[in-house]
Amino acid sequence: MVSTILNEKGTIMISQTAIAQIAYKAVSECFGVVGMPAQNFSQFLRGEGSTRGIEVKIKDNGIRIAARIQVLYGTKISEIAKNISDAVLYAVEHTTGLTVESLDIKISGIRVVE
């Protein structure tokens, strides 16, 4: 699906994949995130590396994002979630000009990194 923004200079069209890539980069740069597994089996089979673990839905110029992450053992999960929330909201809203209606962060595992 594509989101369309109309302004006085023309039309801007933003795809779900582009938004997912922005969110993926923001999440992957947060401290404590050590992995982002595929959302579903089809995403795994397609090998979507730049959007793995991110699902985006666009509705009426609002964006809903779901992120599935694995965290580093010993880090405070609430702080990781807050950092992810701040980073994703800033990156997506600043880059696209659209409002993020909801951001769901799902912890799919805890990993020990040696």
C-alpha positions in Angstrom: 0.0 0.0 0.0 1.1 3.5 -0.7 0.4 6.7 1.3 -0.3 9.8 -0.7 0.4 13.3 0.6 -1.0 16.3 -1.3 0.5 19.7 -0.9 0.7 23.0 -2.8 3.7 21.8 -4.9 2.4 18.4 -5.9 1.9 14.8 -4.7 4.2 12.6 -2.6 3.7 8.9 -2.5 5.4 6.8 0.2 5.3 3.0 0.2 5.0 0.7 3.2 8.4 -0.7 2.4 10.1 2.7 2.5 8.5 3.4 5.9 9.6 -0.1 7.1 13.2 0.6 6.1 13.2 3.9 8.0 11.8 2.2 11.1 14.2 -0.8 10.7 17.2 1.5 10.7 16.0 3.4 13.7 15.4 0.2 15.7 18.6 -1.5 14.7 20.6 1.5 16.0 19.2 1.4 19.5 21.3 0.0 22.3 20.2 -3.4 23.6 18.7 -4.6 20.3 20.6 -7.6 19.2 18.3 -9.1 16.6 15.1 -8.6 14.6 13.6 -11.9 13.5 11.1 -12.1 10.6 7.5 -11.2 11.4 6.2 -14.3 9.6 7.3 -17.2 7.5 6.7 -15.5 4.2 8.9 -12.6 5.2 11.6 -15.1 6.1 11.3 -16.9 2.8 11.4 -13.7 0.7 14.6 -12.7 2.6 13.5 -9.2 3.4 16.7 -8.1 5.2 16.1 -4.3 5.3 12.6 -4.6 6.8 12.9 -7.8 8.8 11.0 -7.7 12.0 9.0 -4.6 11.0 5.4 -4.5 9.9 3.8 -1.3 8.6 0.2 -0.5 7.9 -1.0 2.8 6.5 -4.5 4.1 7.1 -5.8 7.6 6.4 -2.4 9.3 6.6 -1.7 7.5 9.9 0.9 4.8 10.3 0.8 1.7 12.5 4.1 0.0 13.1 4.9 -3.3 14.8 8.5 -4.2 15.6 9.7 -7.6 16.7 13.0 -7.6 18.5 15.5 -9.6 20.5 17.2 -7.9 23.4 20.6 -8.2 25.1 20.5 -10.2 28.3 21.0 -7.9 31.3 19.6 -4.7 29.8 16.5 -3.0 31.1 13.6 -3.8 28.7 11.6 -0.7 29.6 14.6 1.5 28.7 15.1 -0.3 25.4 11.4 0.1 24.5 11.5 3.8 25.3 14.6 4.3 23.2 13.0 2.4 20.3 9.8 4.4 20.6 11.6 7.7 20.6 13.9 6.8 17.7 11.1 5.3 15.5 8.6 8.1 16.1 11.2 10.8 15.4 12.7 9.0 12.3 9.4 8.2 10.7 7.5 11.4 11.5 10.4 13.6 10.6 11.2 11.8 7.4 7.7 11.3 6.0 5.6 14.0 7.6 3.0 11.4 8.5 1.8 10.7 12.0 2.5 7.3 13.7 -0.7 6.3 15.3 0.7 3.3 17.1 3.9 1.5 17.7 3.9 -2.1 19.0 7.2 -3.5 20.3 7.2 -7.2 20.7 10.1 -8.9 22.5 10.6 -12.3 20.9 13.7 -13.3 22.8 16.6 -12.5 25.0 20.1 -13.3 23.8 23.4 -13.6 25.6 26.2 -12.1 23.5 29.7 -13.2 24.5 
